Amino acid sequence: MNLFEIQENAVPKIRKLLNKETEGISLIEKTNDGWRVLCDVLDKKSIPETYDILKVFEFMLDKDAKVTSFKLFKKIRRGDIGDSD
């Protein structure tokens, strides 16, 4: 599988697993065992939008793009997305 196939095939499965609409995918990265995907989901809506709270979930996929694990990776404020950890 390549990056585009992961985007096309795995991301809809991730959305279904979370049972929420995603704000976006912030990372798709090939690993030794498959793929790592970071997915952003709206946790709390705020005004202004820059104060929205997003949950970032980390998904590990095998070489066939099947989800093998996922966890809450971190919570961030939308306005802090460009900041480094």
GIVENNOR-V18899 format. One record per pair of residues at least 12 apart in sequence whose ideal C-beta (glycine too) atoms are under 7 Angstrom apart, sorted by sequence separation. I is the first residue (numbers start at 1). J is the second residue. D is the distance in Angstrom with one decimal. If there is no record, write none. Layout:
I/J/D
I/J/D
//
This chain:
25/37/6.3
26/38/4.6
42/54/6.1
43/55/4.6
58/70/6.4
25/38/7.0
41/54/6.6
57/70/5.6
58/71/5.6
11/25/6.1
25/39/5.7
26/40/5.6
40/54/5.0
41/55/4.9
57/71/6.9
57/72/6.0
58/73/4.0
24/40/5.1
40/56/5.5
41/57/6.5
57/73/6.0
22/39/5.3
23/40/4.2
55/72/5.9
56/73/4.6
22/40/6.3
23/41/6.2
38/56/5.6
39/57/4.9
56/74/5.0
22/41/5.7
23/42/5.6
38/58/5.7
39/59/6.4
55/75/5.5
56/76/6.3
7/28/6.5
20/41/5.1
54/75/6.9
6/28/5.5
36/58/6.7
37/59/4.4
53/75/5.9
54/76/5.3
14/37/6.6
18/41/6.0
36/60/6.0
37/61/6.5
53/77/6.1
54/78/5.9
3/28/5.7
14/39/5.5
34/60/6.8
35/61/4.2
51/77/6.1
52/78/4.2
10/37/6.6
34/61/4.8
34/62/4.3
50/78/5.5
51/79/6.6
6/35/5.5
33/62/6.7
34/63/4.8
49/78/6.1
50/79/3.4
26/56/6.7
35/65/6.7
23/54/6.1
43/75/6.6
38/73/6.3
18/57/6.8
14/59/5.7
17/67/6.4
10/61/5.7
14/67/6.9
13/67/6.4
10/65/4.4
9/65/5.2
6/65/5.7
1/63/6.9
1/65/5.5
//
